[in-house]
Amino acid sequence: MSAPFQPTDAELAVLRVLWEREPCTVREIHDAFAADGRQVAYTTVLKTLQIMTDKKLVRRDDRARAHLYRASTPRPKAQKALVDDLVERAFGGAAAELVLHALAGRKATPTELGEIRRLLDRMESQSP
């Protein structure tokens, strides 16, 4: 069985940049953080990427002078793994409780509610 997908908050921030812009150099990730107003040292981004490479969260292409990084896990798969882990650990496997807490905790937009309705309709039509 493989280890659970559990990046730290800093690692998840790097992954978000990579999912949007990959492949990226350390400088490009650092610049993306700066553009979002996050003050992170270049060396911190570099060290985080080195750790993430060791943990196999990212892949590094070192054929060019500036190494290029890519996320090892696509965003949808990573999000599913994180949600599955949260449902198990915080809600004892009860996905409905997660959904109820998520919807009670903040107001859903009409677009989000429409997406939720379509998903529920699709799930109801597929159940026996």
Summary of the structure (lengths in Angstrom):
residues: 128
radius of gyration: 18.2
end to end distance: 31.3
largest distance: 56.9
contacts: 299
relative contact order: 0.11
helix: 63%
strand: 7%
